Amino acid sequence: MSDKKKFNLEYEVKSSPRILFSFLSETNGLSQWFADKVTLRDQVYTFTWDDEEQKAKLIGSKENKFVRFRWLDDDPQCYFEMEIQQDELTNDVALCITDFATEDTLTERKQIWDNQMDYLMSVLGS
């Protein structure tokens, strides 16, 4: 069992769930904001940042709702999930992130997500 703890972040996104989902689930969409390069082979996504590769398996997804990945080199119970939530009254869309981090990497992990979300917003033009 690892000492990683689950944490959640939420970002308001000005986009339709359908468009947003393509940026969360397709290699082309993910490579525009999440990593420098993203490839998919046999259900395993390879994310590349500055010549450094990390592989993740897609362990769950529901169209226009969420994607859940597990890093291959991480603890089996750890994952990261990006869930699209839409308010039924206002139609506002939020992207909810679930991830795991140790106590001493938590601030850094949150900062990384904040930065990634800034990229995503600029790509979406929101």
SERO-4910 file (N, C-alpha, C, O; in steps of 0.05 Angstrom, whole numbers):
BEGIN
 pado doro    nc1    nc2    nc3   cac1   cac2   cac3    cc1    cc2    cc3    oc1    oc2    oc3
  Met    A     17    -24      0      0      0      0     18     25      0     37     27     15
  Ser    A     11     44    -16     28     68    -18     18     89      1     -4     87     12
  Asp    A     34    109      5     26    131     22     14    154      6     12    177     15
  Lys    A      6    147    -18     -7    167    -35    -36    171    -26    -50    151    -19
  Lys    A    -46    196    -27    -73    201    -20    -88    213    -44    -76    227    -61
  Lys    A   -113    206    -46   -130    216    -67   -136    246    -63   -141    254    -40
  Phe    A   -135    261    -84   -144    289    -83   -161    296   -107   -159    283   -128
  Asn    A   -177    316   -104   -195    324   -125   -192    354   -131   -188    370   -113
  Leu    A   -194    361   -157   -193    388   -166   -216    392   -185   -226    374   -198
  Glu    A   -226    417   -186   -248    423   -204   -242    448   -219   -234    468   -207
  Tyr    A   -247    448   -245   -243    471   -262   -267    476   -279   -279    458   -290
  Glu    A   -275    501   -280   -297    508   -298   -287    510   -326   -266    522   -331
  Val    A   -301    498   -345   -292    497   -373   -315    507   -390   -338    499   -388
  Lys    A   -308    525   -408   -328    535   -427   -326    519   -453   -313    526   -472
  Ser    A   -340    496   -452   -339    478   -475   -362    459   -472   -372    454   -449
  Ser    A   -371    447   -494   -391    426   -491   -378    400   -482   -354    396   -488
  Pro    A   -392    383   -467   -381    358   -459   -370    341   -482   -349    328   -480
  Arg    A   -383    342   -505   -375    326   -528   -347    335   -538   -330    319   -543
  Ile    A   -344    362   -541   -318    372   -550   -296    367   -529   -274    358   -536
  Leu    A   -303    372   -504   -284    368   -483   -275    339   -481   -251    333   -477
  Phe    A   -293    321   -485   -287    292   -483   -266    284   -503   -248    267   -497
  Ser    A   -267    295   -527   -247    288   -547   -219    297   -539   -200    284   -547
  Phe    A   -217    318   -523   -191    327   -513   -181    309   -490   -157    310   -484
  Leu    A   -199    294   -478   -191    277   -456   -186    248   -465   -171    234   -451
  Ser    A   -197    240   -487   -197    212   -494   -181    205   -520   -172    183   -523
  Glu    A   -178    225   -538   -164    219   -563   -135    228   -562   -129    249   -550
  Thr    A   -118    213   -575    -89    220   -574    -84    248   -585    -68    263   -575
  Asn    A    -98    254   -607    -95    280   -619   -103    303   -600    -90    323   -598
  Gly    A   -126    299   -586   -135    318   -567   -117    321   -543   -110    343   -534
  Leu    A   -108    298   -532    -90    298   -509    -63    311   -515    -51    324   -498
  Ser    A    -54    307   -540    -27    318   -546    -28    349   -551     -8    361   -553
  Gln    A    -52    360   -551    -54    389   -554    -52    404   -527    -48    428   -527
  Trp    A    -55    389   -505    -54    403   -479    -41    386   -457    -30    398   -438
  Phe    A    -43    360   -458    -35    344   -435     -6    335   -436      8    335   -416
  Ala    A      3    329   -460     31    321   -463     41    331   -490     25    339   -507
  Asp    A     68    330   -494     79    339   -520     70    320   -542     65    329   -564
  Lys    A     69    294   -536     62    274   -556     47    252   -542     54    244   -519
  Val    A     27    241   -555     11    219   -543      6    198   -565     -3    205   -587
  Thr    A     13    173   -559      7    152   -577     -8    130   -563     -8    128   -538
  Leu    A    -22    114   -578    -39     93   -567    -33     67   -581    -34     65   -606
  Arg    A    -28     46   -565    -24     20   -577    -33     -1   -557    -24     -1   -534
  Asp    A    -50    -19   -565    -61    -41   -548    -72    -30   -521    -65    -40   -500
  Gln    A    -88    -10   -522   -101      2   -498    -81     17   -480    -89     26   -458
  Val    A    -56     19   -488    -36     33   -472    -29     59   -485    -20     60   -508
  Tyr    A    -33     81   -470    -26    108   -480      3    114   -472     11    109   -449
  Thr    A     18    124   -490     45    133   -483     46    163   -485     42    175   -506
  Phe    A     51    175   -462     52    205   -460     81    213   -459     97    201   -444
  Thr    A     88    232   -476    116    241   -477    118    271   -470    104    288   -481
  Trp    A    136    277   -451    142    305   -444    172    307   -446    187    293   -433
  Asp    A    182    326   -462    211    330   -464    227    304   -466    246    300   -450
  Asp    A    220    287   -484    234    261   -488    232    242   -465    245    221   -465
  Glu    A    214    248   -446    210    229   -424    183    216   -428    162    230   -431
  Glu    A    182    190   -428    157    175   -434    145    164   -408    159    155   -390
  Gln    A    119    165   -407    104    151   -386     81    137   -399     67    149   -415
  Lys    A     77    112   -391     55     97   -403     32     93   -383     36     89   -359
  Ala    A      8     95   -394    -16     92   -377    -36     75   -392    -38     76   -417
  Lys    A    -51     59   -377    -72     43   -389    -99     57   -384   -104     66   -362
  Leu    A   -116     57   -404   -143     67   -400   -159     46   -386   -164     24   -397
  Ile    A   -167     51   -361   -180     30   -345   -210     36   -343   -225     19   -331
  Gly    A   -219     58   -353   -248     64   -352   -254     88   -368   -239    107   -370
  Ser    A   -278     88   -381   -286    112   -395   -316    109   -402   -326     87   -406
  Lys    A   -329    132   -403   -357    133   -412   -359    158   -429   -351    180   -421
  Glu    A   -369    154   -453   -369    176   -473   -382    201   -462   -403    201   -450
  Asn    A   -367    224   -466   -376    250   -457   -379    253   -427   -391    272   -417
  Lys    A   -368    234   -412   -370    234   -382   -343    233   -368   -337    252   -354
  Phe    A   -328    212   -373   -302    211   -359   -282    192   -372   -290    175   -388
  Val    A   -257    195   -366   -236    176   -373   -219    171   -348   -215    189   -332
  Arg    A   -211    146   -344   -194    139   -321   -170    124   -331   -173    104   -345
  Phe    A   -146    134   -324   -121    121   -332   -106    111   -307   -109    122   -285
  Arg    A    -90     91   -311    -72     82   -290    -44     81   -301    -39     68   -321
  Trp    A    -25     96   -288      3     95   -297     13     66   -293      9     55   -272
  Leu    A     27     55   -313     36     28   -311     57     24   -289     59      3   -278
  Asp    A     72     45   -283     93     43   -263     84     52   -235    100     56   -217
  Asp    A     58     56   -232     47     67   -207     34     44   -191     30     22   -201
  Asp    A     26     50   -167     12     31   -150    -14     23   -163    -28     40   -175
  Pro    A    -22     -2   -161    -46    -12   -175    -71      3   -167    -90      5   -183
  Gln    A    -73     12   -142    -97     26   -133    -98     55   -140   -118     69   -136
  Cys    A    -76     66   -151    -75     94   -159    -83     97   -188    -77     80   -205
  Tyr    A    -96    120   -194   -104    126   -221   -107    156   -223   -105    170   -203
  Phe    A   -112    165   -247   -121    193   -250   -145    193   -268   -146    179   -288
  Glu    A   -164    209   -260   -190    210   -274   -197    238   -281   -192    257   -266
  Met    A   -208    242   -305   -219    268   -313   -248    264   -319   -256    250   -338
  Glu    A   -265    277   -303   -294    273   -305   -307    299   -313   -302    320   -301
  Ile    A   -325    297   -332   -339    321   -342   -366    322   -327   -381    303   -327
  Gln    A   -371    344   -314   -397    348   -300   -411    372   -311   -399    393   -315
  Gln    A   -436    369   -317   -452    391   -328   -475    397   -309   -490    379   -302
  Asp    A   -478    422   -302   -500    430   -284   -526    430   -301   -527    442   -322
  Glu    A   -546    416   -290   -570    413   -305   -586    439   -308   -600    443   -328
  Leu    A   -583    457   -289   -597    482   -291   -583    503   -308   -595    515   -325
  Thr    A   -557    506   -303   -543    528   -316   -528    518   -341   -519    534   -358
  Asn    A   -526    491   -344   -510    479   -366   -480    485   -364   -465    479   -382
  Asp    A   -471    497   -341   -443    501   -337   -428    475   -337   -438    455   -327
  Val    A   -404    475   -349   -389    450   -350   -364    452   -333   -350    473   -333
  Ala    A   -359    432   -317   -335    431   -300   -320    405   -306   -331    385   -313
  Leu    A   -293    407   -304   -277    384   -307   -266    378   -280   -252    394   -268
  Cys    A   -272    354   -270   -264    345   -243   -241    326   -246   -243    305   -260
  Ile    A   -219    332   -233   -195    315   -234   -193    300   -208   -195    311   -186
  Thr    A   -188    274   -210   -182    257   -187   -154    246   -192   -149    235   -213
  Asp    A   -136    249   -173   -109    240   -176    -98    232   -149   -112    236   -128
  Phe    A    -74    221   -148    -62    212   -123    -35    224   -121    -20    227   -141
  Ala    A    -27    232    -97     -1    243    -92      7    238    -63    -10    235    -46
  Thr    A     33    238    -58     43    236    -31     41    264    -18     37    284    -32
  Glu    A     43    265      8     41    290     23     60    311     12     53    334      8
  Asp    A     85    302      6    105    322     -3    104    328    -32    118    347    -41
  Thr    A     88    314    -48     86    321    -77     59    333    -83     54    340   -106
  Leu    A     41    335    -64     14    344    -69     13    372    -81     -1    376   -101
  Thr    A     27    391    -70     27    419    -80     37    419   -109     25    433   -126
  Glu    A     58    404   -114     69    403   -141     50    391   -161     46    401   -183
  Arg    A     37    369   -153     17    355   -170     -6    375   -177    -14    376   -200
  Lys    A    -15    389   -157    -37    408   -162    -28    430   -181    -44    438   -199
  Gln    A     -4    439   -178      7    460   -195      9    450   -224      3    464   -243
  Ile    A     17    425   -227     19    413   -254     -9    412   -267    -12    420   -290
  Trp    A    -29    404   -252    -57    403   -263    -66    432   -270    -78    436   -291
  Asp    A    -60    451   -252    -67    479   -258    -55    488   -285    -68    500   -301
  Asn    A    -30    481   -289    -16    489   -314    -28    474   -338    -33    487   -358
  Gln    A    -34    448   -335    -46    433   -357    -73    445   -364    -80    448   -388
  Met    A    -88    452   -344   -115    463   -349   -113    490   -363   -130    497   -379
  Asp    A    -93    506   -356    -89    531   -371    -84    526   -401    -96    540   -418
  Tyr    A    -68    505   -407    -64    498   -435    -90    490   -447    -97    498   -469
  Leu    A   -105    473   -433   -131    463   -444   -150    486   -450   -162    487   -471
  Met    A   -152    505   -431   -170    528   -435   -161    544   -460   -178    553   -475
  Ser    A   -135    548   -463   -127    564   -487   -132    549   -512   -139    561   -533
  Val    A   -129    522   -512   -136    506   -536   -166    507   -542   -174    509   -565
  Leu    A   -181    507   -521   -211    508   -524   -221    536   -530   -243    540   -539
  Gly    A   -203    556   -526   -210    583   -530   -230    593   -509   -247    611   -514
  Ser    A   -228    582   -484   -246    591   -463   -233    608   -442   -246    617   -423
***
